[in-house]
Amino acid sequence: MRWVALTAVAPVAWGTNYFVTHEFLPADRPLYGAALRALPAGLVLLALRRQRPRGAWWWRSAVLGLLNMSVFFVLVYAASQLLPTSVASTVMAVSPLTMMLIAWPLVSERPRTAHLACAAIGLAGVCLMLLTGTEGVSLPGVLASTAAMLVSSFGHILAKRWSADTDVLASTAWQLTAGGLFLLPVAAAVEGPPPALSTPTLLAFGYVTLVATAVAFAAWFTGLRHLPAGTVGLIGLLNPVTGVLLGTCVAGDALTVQQLCGLVLVLAGVVLGQPRRAGRRDSGRVPPRPSADERPAQAPSPRNPL
């Protein structure tokens, strides 16, 4: 349960990120917004774990940084600006099902029936909130959020496959640093000079960088190290729950009856998807063969009494 609790830090922090980005960060600078989120967070984690990539991790860091940080952050930034906080976060609730399907061929984790059922419940909640709960949803915003979900699901499972024997903080730092370095020259070429940042904007970037990025991704990748991808994906449903609650309580988004029913379905998927006892995670494994001392004694053969 401690790994579940630690992993839950990530989706809750990401759910708050939609609100902070929508309310306090510049709407017309998604590339700089993503770069200023990734690179400082990577440098902070590098200061905590002074390790350089070795061997294959030079190119692995580049691939994971491009998927999990560069492309993902830009798409999330765009979705946060184009959609209400509640809607932007609910699209990500499809990620549990996507992560389970990707984990099957990449890390040989076959989807469990309970996980698939709970992912379907969460998906039904998302459809209820998007298709009937909100009017005038921006199609580009939904497409950006959907693309972010697909890119991150693939990148997270790829990180789970590659990071088994690597320090979690170090590998997270390498990904964030690589993603930020990819984005800086592209932002300078496309968006020109960096934007002028006011004090509230600097504070918002500080929160997004330290809490919603450095702490959140370290917790998320730690959860992927110790928990099945299906369990981690279902914990990720706390992302839309946080986004909806913030959007309703703080940003003033309207919460309709349909959205409330969808929210209940998403929460049900999170709760029902967790194992009731620790031993259930190993229920599908073949039990080990008993040792010689544990095997029952056999009667001597009549042909050989000794």
PASEBA-1860 file (N, C-alpha, C; in nm, 3 decimals):
! residues 306
1> MRWVALTA> 0.081/-0.122/0.000/0.000/0.000/0.000/0.085/0.127/0.000 ~ 0.208/0.117/0.053/0.290/0.239/0.052/0.329/0.277/-0.091 ~ 0.346/0.177/-0.179/0.377/0.211/-0.319/0.255/0.269/-0.387 ~ 0.136/0.222/-0.352/0.013/0.280/-0.406/-0.001/0.425/-0.362 ~ 0.023/0.450/-0.232/0.011/0.587/-0.180/0.114/0.679/-0.244 ~ 0.237/0.629/-0.261/0.341/0.712/-0.323/0.307/0.740/-0.469 ~ 0.260/0.640/-0.541/0.225/0.660/-0.682/0.110/0.758/-0.697 ~ 0.018/0.760/-0.601/-0.097/0.850/-0.609/-0.057/0.996/-0.604
9> VAPVAWGT> 0.062/1.027/-0.554/0.109/1.166/-0.551/0.114/1.222/-0.693 ~ 0.155/1.139/-0.789/0.173/1.187/-0.926/0.043/1.233/-0.991 ~ -0.061/1.149/-1.001/-0.183/1.197/-1.068/-0.251/1.312/-0.997 ~ -0.241/1.317/-0.864/-0.300/1.431/-0.793/-0.226/1.560/-0.831 ~ -0.092/1.554/-0.835/-0.014/1.671/-0.874/-0.040/1.709/-1.019 ~ -0.053/1.611/-1.107/-0.083/1.641/-1.247/-0.222/1.701/-1.263 ~ -0.317/1.657/-1.180/-0.450/1.716/-1.186/-0.449/1.863/-1.150 ~ -0.366/1.903/-1.053/-0.355/2.045/-1.020/-0.281/2.123/-1.127
17> NYFVTHEF> -0.196/2.055/-1.204/-0.119/2.124/-1.307/-0.207/2.186/-1.414 ~ -0.319/2.121/-1.447/-0.410/2.177/-1.547/-0.462/2.314/-1.503 ~ -0.501/2.323/-1.377/-0.555/2.449/-1.327/-0.447/2.558/-1.324 ~ -0.328/2.524/-1.273/-0.221/2.623/-1.263/-0.181/2.672/-1.403 ~ -0.169/2.579/-1.498/-0.132/2.618/-1.634/-0.239/2.706/-1.697 ~ -0.365/2.667/-1.679/-0.475/2.742/-1.742/-0.488/2.883/-1.684 ~ -0.462/2.897/-1.554/-0.489/3.024/-1.487/-0.369/3.119/-1.483 ~ -0.246/3.066/-1.478/-0.131/3.152/-1.446/-0.020/3.153/-1.551
25> LPADRPLY> -0.015/3.057/-1.642/0.095/3.052/-1.738/0.053/3.113/-1.871 ~ 0.147/3.168/-1.947/0.113/3.235/-2.074/0.051/3.138/-2.173 ~ -0.061/3.178/-2.233/-0.135/3.087/-2.320/-0.071/3.069/-2.456 ~ 0.009/3.166/-2.502/0.061/3.162/-2.638/0.204/3.111/-2.646 ~ 0.257/3.051/-2.539/0.394/3.003/-2.540/0.402/2.857/-2.491 ~ 0.341/2.764/-2.563/0.344/2.624/-2.516/0.483/2.562/-2.517 ~ 0.566/2.600/-2.615/0.701/2.541/-2.622/0.788/2.590/-2.506 ~ 0.787/2.719/-2.481/0.863/2.771/-2.367/0.804/2.720/-2.235
33> GAALRALP> 0.669/2.711/-2.230/0.608/2.660/-2.109/0.651/2.517/-2.079 ~ 0.659/2.433/-2.182/0.704/2.296/-2.162/0.852/2.289/-2.127 ~ 0.934/2.373/-2.194/1.078/2.373/-2.166/1.108/2.420/-2.024 ~ 1.038/2.524/-1.979/1.060/2.576/-1.844/1.004/2.483/-1.737 ~ 0.923/2.392/-1.777/0.875/2.289/-1.684/0.975/2.173/-1.674 ~ 1.031/2.131/-1.787/1.114/2.010/-1.789/1.257/2.035/-1.743 ~ 1.324/2.135/-1.801/1.467/2.150/-1.777/1.500/2.183/-1.632 ~ 1.435/2.282/-1.567/1.468/2.306/-1.425/1.441/2.186/-1.336
41> AGLVLLAL> 1.333/2.112/-1.364/1.305/1.993/-1.284/1.414/1.889/-1.301 ~ 1.462/1.870/-1.424/1.571/1.776/-1.446/1.699/1.817/-1.376 ~ 1.729/1.946/-1.377/1.851/1.993/-1.311/1.842/1.977/-1.159 ~ 1.721/1.996/-1.103/1.703/1.976/-0.959/1.729/1.831/-0.921 ~ 1.673/1.738/-0.999/1.694/1.596/-0.969/1.839/1.554/-0.994 ~ 1.903/1.615/-1.093/2.046/1.586/-1.116/2.130/1.632/-0.999 ~ 2.093/1.743/-0.937/2.166/1.789/-0.819/2.151/1.692/-0.702 ~ 2.036/1.624/-0.695/2.014/1.526/-0.590/2.081/1.392/-0.621
49> RRQRPRGA> 2.086/1.356/-0.747/2.148/1.230/-0.790/2.253/1.263/-0.896 ~ 2.373/1.284/-0.851/2.480/1.325/-0.943/2.535/1.204/-1.017 ~ 2.456/1.156/-1.110/2.495/1.041/-1.192/2.473/1.076/-1.338 ~ 2.566/1.036/-1.421/2.553/1.057/-1.564/2.506/0.928/-1.631 ~ 2.435/0.940/-1.743/2.395/0.819/-1.816/2.518/0.740/-1.862 ~ 2.503/0.610/-1.868/2.610/0.523/-1.916/2.557/0.427/-2.019 ~ 2.640/0.398/-2.117/2.604/0.299/-2.217/2.479/0.336/-2.294 ~ 2.384/0.241/-2.298/2.260/0.260/-2.375/2.173/0.370/-2.321
57> WWWRSAVL> 2.199/0.414/-2.195/2.111/0.515/-2.137/2.132/0.654/-2.197 ~ 2.235/0.674/-2.277/2.247/0.802/-2.347/2.135/0.816/-2.450 ~ 2.114/0.712/-2.532/2.007/0.723/-2.632/1.870/0.691/-2.572 ~ 1.866/0.608/-2.469/1.738/0.583/-2.403/1.684/0.710/-2.337 ~ 1.772/0.786/-2.274/1.729/0.911/-2.213/1.674/1.007/-2.317 ~ 1.736/1.008/-2.435/1.688/1.096/-2.542/1.549/1.053/-2.590 ~ 1.530/0.923/-2.609/1.399/0.873/-2.657/1.291/0.898/-2.553 ~ 1.318/0.862/-2.427/1.219/0.880/-2.322/1.194/1.028/-2.292
65> GLLNMSVF> 1.300/1.109/-2.299/1.283/1.251/-2.278/1.196/1.315/-2.386 ~ 1.213/1.267/-2.511/1.132/1.320/-2.621/0.984/1.282/-2.604 ~ 0.959/1.156/-2.563/0.821/1.109/-2.550/0.755/1.161/-2.423 ~ 0.818/1.131/-2.308/0.755/1.158/-2.178/0.758/1.304/-2.138 ~ 0.852/1.380/-2.193/0.868/1.519/-2.150/0.840/1.618/-2.263 ~ 0.915/1.613/-2.370/0.903/1.714/-2.475/0.764/1.714/-2.538 ~ 0.730/1.606/-2.606/0.602/1.600/-2.678/0.485/1.603/-2.580 ~ 0.497/1.528/-2.472/0.388/1.521/-2.374/0.360/1.657/-2.311
73> FVLVYAAS> 0.464/1.728/-2.269/0.444/1.857/-2.202/0.382/1.960/-2.295 ~ 0.424/1.961/-2.421/0.368/2.057/-2.516/0.219/2.028/-2.538 ~ 0.184/1.901/-2.555/0.044/1.865/-2.576/-0.042/1.896/-2.454 ~ 0.010/1.867/-2.335/-0.065/1.896/-2.213/-0.081/2.047/-2.195 ~ 0.022/2.122/-2.226/0.014/2.268/-2.215/-0.094/2.322/-2.308 ~ -0.096/2.272/-2.432/-0.197/2.317/-2.528/-0.338/2.278/-2.482 ~ -0.352/2.153/-2.434/-0.484/2.109/-2.388/-0.531/2.189/-2.268 ~ -0.439/2.225/-2.178/-0.477/2.303/-2.061/-0.528/2.442/-2.097
81> QLLPTSVA> -0.476/2.496/-2.207/-0.519/2.629/-2.249/-0.647/2.626/-2.333 ~ -0.671/2.515/-2.403/-0.785/2.507/-2.493/-0.911/2.452/-2.427 ~ -0.896/2.381/-2.315/-1.009/2.313/-2.253/-1.028/2.362/-2.110 ~ -1.150/2.352/-2.058/-1.169/2.373/-1.914/-1.087/2.273/-1.834 ~ -1.053/2.310/-1.712/-0.968/2.224/-1.629/-1.027/2.085/-1.613 ~ -1.157/2.076/-1.590/-1.219/1.946/-1.567/-1.213/1.858/-1.691 ~ -1.239/1.915/-1.809/-1.241/1.836/-1.932/-1.100/1.794/-1.971 ~ -1.003/1.884/-1.958/-0.866/1.853/-1.997/-0.812/1.734/-1.919
89> STVMAVSP> -0.848/1.725/-1.793/-0.796/1.616/-1.711/-0.872/1.486/-1.730 ~ -1.001/1.492/-1.764/-1.079/1.368/-1.776/-1.038/1.286/-1.898 ~ -0.989/1.348/-2.002/-0.946/1.272/-2.119/-0.835/1.174/-2.082 ~ -0.751/1.212/-1.986/-0.640/1.127/-1.945/-0.686/1.001/-1.873 ~ -0.814/0.992/-1.838/-0.864/0.873/-1.769/-0.867/0.751/-1.860 ~ -0.849/0.769/-1.990/-0.841/0.656/-2.081/-0.705/0.586/-2.071 ~ -0.608/0.650/-2.007/-0.473/0.596/-2.003/-0.461/0.459/-1.936 ~ -0.540/0.423/-1.832/-0.523/0.289/-1.774/-0.539/0.177/-1.876
97> LTMMLIAW> -0.645/0.185/-1.957/-0.667/0.083/-2.060/-0.554/0.082/-2.161 ~ -0.510/0.201/-2.202/-0.401/0.211/-2.298/-0.271/0.153/-2.242 ~ -0.240/0.185/-2.116/-0.119/0.132/-2.055/-0.122/-0.020/-2.043 ~ -0.238/-0.076/-2.009/-0.248/-0.222/-1.998/-0.223/-0.289/-2.132 ~ -0.281/-0.235/-2.238/-0.264/-0.295/-2.370/-0.120/-0.283/-2.420 ~ -0.055/-0.171/-2.389/0.085/-0.153/-2.431/0.178/-0.239/-2.346 ~ 0.146/-0.256/-2.217/0.232/-0.334/-2.128/0.234/-0.481/-2.164 ~ 0.129/-0.530/-2.227/0.123/-0.672/-2.261/0.239/-0.712/-2.352
105> PLVSERPR> 0.260/-0.646/-2.468/0.373/-0.688/-2.552/0.509/-0.637/-2.504 ~ 0.513/-0.522/-2.437/0.642/-0.462/-2.403/0.704/-0.520/-2.277 ~ 0.625/-0.543/-2.173/0.681/-0.593/-2.047/0.615/-0.723/-2.002 ~ 0.542/-0.787/-2.093/0.483/-0.920/-2.067/0.390/-0.920/-1.946 ~ 0.315/-0.814/-1.926/0.214/-0.808/-1.821/0.076/-0.821/-1.886 ~ 0.023/-0.941/-1.879/-0.106/-0.965/-1.942/-0.216/-0.894/-1.863 ~ -0.305/-0.821/-1.931/-0.410/-0.750/-1.859/-0.499/-0.846/-1.780 ~ -0.526/-0.812/-1.655/-0.614/-0.892/-1.572/-0.759/-0.851/-1.595
113> TAHLACAA> -0.846/-0.946/-1.574/-0.988/-0.918/-1.597/-1.039/-0.806/-1.508 ~ -0.995/-0.807/-1.381/-1.040/-0.702/-1.288/-0.990/-0.565/-1.333 ~ -0.865/-0.557/-1.378/-0.811/-0.429/-1.424/-0.884/-0.380/-1.548 ~ -0.912/-0.471/-1.642/-0.983/-0.431/-1.763/-1.124/-0.383/-1.730 ~ -1.190/-0.452/-1.639/-1.326/-0.412/-1.601/-1.326/-0.274/-1.536 ~ -1.229/-0.250/-1.446/-1.223/-0.120/-1.379/-1.183/-0.009/-1.476 ~ -1.096/-0.041/-1.572/-1.062/0.058/-1.674/-1.184/0.092/-1.759 ~ -1.266/-0.008/-1.788/-1.389/0.018/-1.864/-1.484/0.106/-1.786
121> IGLAGVCL> -1.491/0.085/-1.655/-1.576/0.171/-1.571/-1.527/0.315/-1.576 ~ -1.395/0.333/-1.564/-1.338/0.468/-1.573/-1.362/0.531/-1.708 ~ -1.348/0.451/-1.815/-1.372/0.502/-1.950/-1.517/0.544/-1.968 ~ -1.610/0.467/-1.910/-1.751/0.505/-1.917/-1.775/0.638/-1.847 ~ -1.705/0.657/-1.734/-1.717/0.785/-1.665/-1.666/0.901/-1.749 ~ -1.555/0.879/-1.820/-1.501/0.984/-1.906/-1.598/1.018/-2.018 ~ -1.653/0.915/-2.083/-1.748/0.940/-2.192/-1.871/1.015/-2.141 ~ -1.917/0.979/-2.022/-2.034/1.047/-1.965/-2.004/1.194/-1.939
129> MLLTGTEG> -1.882/1.223/-1.894/-1.847/1.361/-1.863/-1.825/1.443/-1.989 ~ -1.766/1.383/-2.091/-1.732/1.459/-2.211/-1.849/1.470/-2.309 ~ -1.919/1.360/-2.329/-2.020/1.358/-2.434/-2.153/1.418/-2.392 ~ -2.182/1.414/-2.260/-2.311/1.465/-2.216/-2.301/1.573/-2.110 ~ -2.181/1.589/-2.052/-2.172/1.680/-1.939/-2.127/1.819/-1.974 ~ -2.064/1.839/-2.087/-2.007/1.970/-2.118/-2.042/2.009/-2.260 ~ -2.082/2.131/-2.282/-2.113/2.181/-2.416/-1.999/2.268/-2.466 ~ -1.983/2.269/-2.598/-1.883/2.355/-2.659/-1.740/2.314/-2.629
137> VSLPGVLA> -1.713/2.184/-2.622/-1.578/2.136/-2.597/-1.494/2.158/-2.723 ~ -1.373/2.212/-2.704/-1.284/2.240/-2.817/-1.229/2.109/-2.873 ~ -1.255/2.083/-3.002/-1.205/1.962/-3.066/-1.052/1.958/-3.069 ~ -0.981/2.069/-3.106/-0.835/2.065/-3.099/-0.783/2.036/-2.958 ~ -0.852/2.088/-2.858/-0.809/2.061/-2.722/-0.823/1.914/-2.685 ~ -0.936/1.853/-2.725/-0.956/1.710/-2.699/-0.853/1.627/-2.774 ~ -0.823/1.663/-2.898/-0.723/1.590/-2.975/-0.585/1.603/-2.912 ~ -0.551/1.722/-2.862/-0.421/1.741/-2.796/-0.413/1.658/-2.669
145> STAAMLVS> -0.520/1.654/-2.591/-0.520/1.576/-2.469/-0.515/1.427/-2.498 ~ -0.584/1.383/-2.602/-0.580/1.242/-2.640/-0.441/1.201/-2.688 ~ -0.380/1.286/-2.769/-0.244/1.257/-2.815/-0.146/1.252/-2.699 ~ -0.163/1.342/-2.602/-0.077/1.340/-2.483/-0.092/1.210/-2.406 ~ -0.215/1.161/-2.396/-0.241/1.036/-2.326/-0.173/0.919/-2.396 ~ -0.183/0.913/-2.528/-0.123/0.802/-2.603/0.030/0.805/-2.596 ~ 0.087/0.924/-2.613/0.234/0.937/-2.609/0.287/0.900/-2.471 ~ 0.224/0.951/-2.367/0.273/0.924/-2.232/0.255/0.778/-2.194
153> SFGHILAK> 0.146/0.715/-2.234/0.124/0.574/-2.201/0.234/0.487/-2.260 ~ 0.267/0.510/-2.387/0.374/0.435/-2.450/0.509/0.466/-2.385 ~ 0.536/0.593/-2.359/0.663/0.631/-2.299/0.680/0.577/-2.158 ~ 0.572/0.574/-2.079/0.582/0.524/-1.942/0.609/0.374/-1.938 ~ 0.544/0.298/-2.025/0.569/0.154/-2.029/0.710/0.126/-2.082 ~ 0.755/0.206/-2.177/0.892/0.190/-2.226/0.992/0.219/-2.115 ~ 0.965/0.319/-2.034/1.052/0.348/-1.919/1.051/0.234/-1.819 ~ 0.935/0.173/-1.797/0.926/0.057/-1.706/1.011/-0.058/-1.757
161> RWSADTDV> 1.012/-0.078/-1.887/1.091/-0.189/-1.945/1.240/-0.163/-1.934 ~ 1.282/-0.039/-1.954/1.425/-0.009/-1.959/1.486/0.022/-1.823 ~ 1.407/0.059/-1.724/1.463/0.118/-1.602/1.470/0.021/-1.484 ~ 1.464/-0.108/-1.510/1.459/-0.204/-1.400/1.582/-0.197/-1.311 ~ 1.699/-0.176/-1.368/1.824/-0.179/-1.292/1.888/-0.040/-1.280 ~ 1.808/0.065/-1.293/1.860/0.201/-1.290/1.796/0.278/-1.175 ~ 1.872/0.368/-1.114/1.819/0.452/-1.009/1.704/0.536/-1.063 ~ 1.592/0.537/-0.990/1.471/0.604/-1.039/1.492/0.754/-1.052
169> LASTAWQL> 1.549/0.818/-0.951/1.570/0.963/-0.957/1.666/0.999/-1.070 ~ 1.770/0.917/-1.087/1.867/0.947/-1.193/1.804/0.936/-1.331 ~ 1.731/0.827/-1.356/1.670/0.810/-1.488/1.563/0.917/-1.514 ~ 1.489/0.956/-1.410/1.391/1.063/-1.427/1.460/1.195/-1.458 ~ 1.573/1.221/-1.391/1.648/1.344/-1.416/1.700/1.347/-1.559 ~ 1.749/1.236/-1.608/1.801/1.232/-1.745/1.690/1.259/-1.846 ~ 1.573/1.201/-1.825/1.462/1.223/-1.917/1.417/1.369/-1.918 ~ 1.403/1.428/-1.799/1.360/1.566/-1.791/1.462/1.661/-1.853
177> TAGGLFLL> 1.590/1.638/-1.826/1.694/1.723/-1.882/1.699/1.712/-2.034 ~ 1.692/1.588/-2.084/1.694/1.569/-2.229/1.572/1.633/-2.294 ~ 1.455/1.616/-2.232/1.335/1.677/-2.288/1.343/1.829/-2.291 ~ 1.396/1.889/-2.184/1.411/2.034/-2.182/1.511/2.085/-2.285 ~ 1.621/2.012/-2.303/1.721/2.052/-2.401/1.668/2.040/-2.544 ~ 1.582/1.942/-2.568/1.518/1.932/-2.699/1.429/2.053/-2.727 ~ 1.358/2.098/-2.624/1.256/2.201/-2.644/1.313/2.342/-2.657 ~ 1.423/2.371/-2.587/1.475/2.508/-2.586/1.504/2.563/-2.725
185> PVAAAVEG> 1.583/2.496/-2.810/1.609/2.553/-2.943/1.485/2.562/-3.030 ~ 1.394/2.464/-3.015/1.270/2.469/-3.093/1.185/2.588/-3.049 ~ 1.178/2.612/-2.918/1.101/2.725/-2.867/1.160/2.857/-2.915 ~ 1.293/2.868/-2.913/1.358/2.992/-2.958/1.332/3.017/-3.106 ~ 1.332/2.909/-3.187/1.311/2.926/-3.330/1.166/2.957/-3.365 ~ 1.072/2.900/-3.291/0.930/2.913/-3.325/0.866/3.032/-3.253 ~ 0.897/3.048/-3.124/0.827/3.148/-3.043/0.911/3.271/-3.014 ~ 1.035/3.276/-3.063/1.117/3.395/-3.044/1.179/3.401/-2.906
193> PPPALSTP> 1.204/3.522/-2.856/1.266/3.535/-2.723/1.175/3.485/-2.613 ~ 1.231/3.448/-2.497/1.148/3.400/-2.385/1.050/3.507/-2.339 ~ 0.934/3.466/-2.289/0.835/3.564/-2.244/0.877/3.629/-2.114 ~ 0.830/3.751/-2.093/0.852/3.819/-1.964/0.760/3.755/-1.860 ~ 0.817/3.723/-1.745/0.743/3.650/-1.642/0.720/3.739/-1.522 ~ 0.594/3.752/-1.483/0.559/3.826/-1.362/0.581/3.738/-1.239 ~ 0.567/3.798/-1.122/0.586/3.720/-0.999/0.488/3.605/-0.986 ~ 0.358/3.624/-1.010/0.266/3.508/-1.004/0.302/3.400/-1.105
201> TLLAFGYV> 0.348/3.440/-1.223/0.386/3.341/-1.323/0.509/3.263/-1.280 ~ 0.607/3.332/-1.221/0.726/3.264/-1.170/0.690/3.165/-1.060 ~ 0.602/3.206/-0.970/0.559/3.114/-0.864/0.485/2.994/-0.922 ~ 0.404/3.018/-1.024/0.332/2.908/-1.087/0.429/2.812/-1.155 ~ 0.530/2.867/-1.224/0.631/2.781/-1.286/0.708/2.704/-1.179 ~ 0.733/2.767/-1.064/0.801/2.697/-0.956/0.720/2.578/-0.907 ~ 0.591/2.595/-0.893/0.506/2.484/-0.849/0.503/2.374/-0.956 ~ 0.482/2.414/-1.081/0.474/2.315/-1.189/0.606/2.238/-1.201
209> TLVATAVA> 0.718/2.309/-1.186/0.849/2.245/-1.202/0.879/2.149/-1.088 ~ 0.864/2.195/-0.963/0.906/2.115/-0.849/0.804/2.009/-0.810 ~ 0.677/2.048/-0.800/0.575/1.955/-0.748/0.515/1.871/-0.860 ~ 0.461/1.938/-0.963/0.389/1.867/-1.068/0.481/1.798/-1.168 ~ 0.612/1.817/-1.156/0.704/1.754/-1.250/0.810/1.671/-1.177 ~ 0.899/1.735/-1.101/1.008/1.661/-1.037/0.955/1.558/-0.938 ~ 0.874/1.602/-0.843/0.820/1.509/-0.742/0.724/1.410/-0.806 ~ 0.637/1.458/-0.893/0.534/1.372/-0.952/0.594/1.261/-1.037
217> FAAWFTGL> 0.688/1.295/-1.124/0.745/1.192/-1.211/0.832/1.095/-1.134 ~ 0.903/1.141/-1.032/0.980/1.049/-0.948/0.887/0.950/-0.879 ~ 0.773/0.997/-0.827/0.677/0.907/-0.763/0.615/0.811/-0.864 ~ 0.583/0.861/-0.982/0.518/0.778/-1.085/0.609/0.666/-1.133 ~ 0.734/0.700/-1.164/0.826/0.597/-1.212/0.864/0.500/-1.101 ~ 0.864/0.545/-0.976/0.884/0.452/-0.864/0.768/0.353/-0.856 ~ 0.647/0.402/-0.873/0.532/0.312/-0.874/0.538/0.212/-0.988 ~ 0.580/0.256/-1.106/0.594/0.163/-1.218/0.700/0.058/-1.191
225> RHLPAGTV> 0.801/0.091/-1.110/0.905/-0.005/-1.076/0.851/-0.116/-0.986 ~ 0.759/-0.083/-0.896/0.717/-0.178/-0.792/0.577/-0.233/-0.811 ~ 0.497/-0.178/-0.901/0.358/-0.221/-0.916/0.332/-0.261/-1.062 ~ 0.233/-0.347/-1.087/0.195/-0.377/-1.224/0.144/-0.253/-1.296 ~ 0.162/-0.251/-1.427/0.120/-0.134/-1.505/-0.030/-0.111/-1.494 ~ -0.110/-0.219/-1.484/-0.254/-0.202/-1.470/-0.292/-0.130/-1.343 ~ -0.226/-0.166/-1.232/-0.253/-0.099/-1.105/-0.214/0.047/-1.111 ~ -0.096/0.076/-1.167/-0.050/0.214/-1.177/-0.143/0.296/-1.266
233> GLIGLLNP> -0.187/0.236/-1.376/-0.277/0.307/-1.465/-0.408/0.344/-1.398 ~ -0.462/0.253/-1.316/-0.586/0.282/-1.246/-0.567/0.391/-1.141 ~ -0.451/0.391/-1.074/-0.422/0.501/-0.981/-0.420/0.634/-1.054 ~ -0.379/0.631/-1.181/-0.377/0.753/-1.260/-0.514/0.815/-1.280 ~ -0.621/0.740/-1.253/-0.755/0.798/-1.262/-0.777/0.909/-1.161 ~ -0.692/0.919/-1.060/-0.701/1.031/-0.967/-0.668/1.164/-1.035 ~ -0.605/1.159/-1.149/-0.575/1.280/-1.225/-0.703/1.353/-1.264 ~ -0.797/1.288/-1.335/-0.920/1.361/-1.369/-1.004/1.397/-1.248
241> VTGVLLGT> -1.002/1.313/-1.144/-1.079/1.347/-1.024/-1.029/1.478/-0.966 ~ -0.896/1.492/-0.954/-0.838/1.615/-0.901/-0.870/1.734/-0.991 ~ -0.858/1.713/-1.122/-0.886/1.821/-1.216/-1.030/1.868/-1.210 ~ -1.123/1.773/-1.199/-1.264/1.811/-1.193/-1.294/1.886/-1.063 ~ -1.242/1.836/-0.951/-1.268/1.901/-0.823/-1.210/2.042/-0.819 ~ -1.089/2.058/-0.872/-1.030/2.192/-0.876/-1.106/2.283/-0.970 ~ -1.139/2.229/-1.087/-1.212/2.311/-1.183/-1.347/2.357/-1.128 ~ -1.410/2.272/-1.048/-1.540/2.308/-0.992/-1.528/2.401/-0.872
249> CVAGDALT> -1.438/2.367/-0.780/-1.429/2.440/-0.653/-1.352/2.571/-0.665 ~ -1.252/2.576/-0.752/-1.164/2.692/-0.758/-1.186/2.772/-0.886 ~ -1.186/2.703/-1.001/-1.197/2.773/-1.129/-1.340/2.811/-1.164 ~ -1.438/2.756/-1.092/-1.576/2.792/-1.120/-1.639/2.718/-1.235 ~ -1.582/2.604/-1.278/-1.644/2.524/-1.383/-1.775/2.466/-1.331 ~ -1.875/2.461/-1.418/-2.005/2.405/-1.379/-1.996/2.254/-1.373 ~ -2.051/2.195/-1.267/-2.053/2.050/-1.251/-2.198/2.004/-1.266 ~ -2.226/1.942/-1.381/-2.362/1.896/-1.407/-2.385/1.759/-1.344
257> VQQLCGLV> -2.510/1.714/-1.351/-2.545/1.582/-1.296/-2.471/1.473/-1.372 ~ -2.460/1.487/-1.505/-2.389/1.387/-1.584/-2.242/1.381/-1.546 ~ -2.179/1.497/-1.526/-2.039/1.499/-1.486/-2.020/1.436/-1.349 ~ -2.113/1.461/-1.258/-2.104/1.403/-1.124/-2.114/1.251/-1.131 ~ -2.204/1.199/-1.214/-2.215/1.054/-1.230/-2.088/0.997/-1.292 ~ -2.031/1.069/-1.390/-1.905/1.023/-1.447/-1.793/1.023/-1.347 ~ -1.790/1.124/-1.261/-1.688/1.130/-1.156/-1.699/1.012/-1.061 ~ -1.823/0.974/-1.026/-1.844/0.859/-0.938/-1.794/0.731/-1.005
265> LVLAGVVL> -1.818/0.716/-1.134/-1.771/0.598/-1.205/-1.618/0.591/-1.207 ~ -1.553/0.705/-1.228/-1.407/0.707/-1.229/-1.352/0.666/-1.093 ~ -1.408/0.721/-0.986/-1.364/0.685/-0.851/-1.388/0.537/-0.823 ~ -1.499/0.483/-0.872/-1.527/0.341/-0.854/-1.421/0.256/-0.924 ~ -1.377/0.300/-1.043/-1.272/0.226/-1.111/-1.142/0.223/-1.034 ~ -1.108/0.335/-0.968/-0.985/0.340/-0.888/-0.995/0.246/-0.768 ~ -1.107/0.252/-0.695/-1.120/0.174/-0.572/-1.129/0.025/-0.601 ~ -1.212/-0.013/-0.697/-1.232/-0.154/-0.726/-1.111/-0.218/-0.791
273> GQPRRAGR> -1.025/-0.138/-0.853/-0.909/-0.193/-0.920/-0.793/-0.227/-0.829 ~ -0.800/-0.187/-0.702/-0.692/-0.216/-0.610/-0.713/-0.354/-0.548 ~ -0.607/-0.432/-0.531/-0.621/-0.566/-0.472/-0.665/-0.556/-0.327 ~ -0.751/-0.647/-0.286/-0.802/-0.646/-0.149/-0.702/-0.698/-0.048 ~ -0.611/-0.781/-0.093/-0.504/-0.826/-0.005/-0.380/-0.841/-0.088 ~ -0.267/-0.829/-0.021/-0.139/-0.826/-0.092/-0.114/-0.953/-0.170 ~ -0.162/-1.066/-0.120/-0.131/-1.193/-0.184/-0.200/-1.211/-0.318 ~ -0.304/-1.129/-0.347/-0.376/-1.147/-0.472/-0.294/-1.109/-0.593
281> RDSGRVPP> -0.187/-1.033/-0.575/-0.106/-0.997/-0.691/-0.038/-1.119/-0.749 ~ -0.010/-1.218/-0.663/0.063/-1.335/-0.709/-0.029/-1.454/-0.735 ~ -0.163/-1.428/-0.737/-0.255/-1.540/-0.749/-0.246/-1.609/-0.883 ~ -0.198/-1.540/-0.987/-0.190/-1.601/-1.118/-0.058/-1.668/-1.147 ~ 0.034/-1.666/-1.054/0.164/-1.725/-1.079/0.163/-1.873/-1.045 ~ 0.250/-1.949/-1.109/0.264/-2.091/-1.081/0.336/-2.107/-0.949 ~ 0.280/-2.183/-0.853/0.347/-2.196/-0.723/0.479/-2.269/-0.737 ~ 0.578/-2.232/-0.655/0.709/-2.297/-0.665/0.700/-2.441/-0.621
289> RPSADERP> 0.789/-2.522/-0.679/0.795/-2.662/-0.643/0.850/-2.676/-0.502 ~ 0.794/-2.766/-0.421/0.845/-2.781/-0.285/0.985/-2.838/-0.285 ~ 1.061/-2.800/-0.184/1.196/-2.852/-0.171/1.192/-2.996/-0.124 ~ 1.308/-3.056/-0.118/1.317/-3.196/-0.079/1.268/-3.216/0.064 ~ 1.296/-3.118/0.152/1.254/-3.131/0.292/1.104/-3.114/0.309 ~ 1.039/-3.043/0.211/0.896/-3.015/0.224/0.810/-3.120/0.157 ~ 0.870/-3.209/0.075/0.792/-3.310/0.006/0.749/-3.419/0.103 ~ 0.627/-3.472/0.085/0.582/-3.580/0.174/0.665/-3.705/0.155
297> AQAPSPRN> 0.685/-3.773/0.266/0.763/-3.897/0.259/0.687/-4.003/0.183 ~ 0.760/-4.078/0.098/0.700/-4.182/0.018/0.731/-4.319/0.077 ~ 0.637/-4.407/0.064/0.662/-4.541/0.114/0.767/-4.611/0.030 ~ 0.854/-4.690/0.089/0.958/-4.758/0.011/0.897/-4.855/-0.086 ~ 0.962/-4.872/-0.199/0.914/-4.963/-0.302/0.926/-5.107/-0.255 ~ 0.829/-5.192/-0.287/0.836/-5.333/-0.245/0.958/-5.403/-0.300 ~ 1.003/-5.362/-0.420/1.119/-5.426/-0.479/1.249/-5.383/-0.414 ~ 1.244/-5.266/-0.350/1.367/-5.218/-0.286/1.331/-5.160/-0.151
305> PL> 1.316/-5.243/-0.050/1.274/-5.195/0.082/1.367/-5.092/0.143 ~ 1.493/-5.091/0.102/1.588/-4.997/0.157/1.572/-4.861/0.091
END
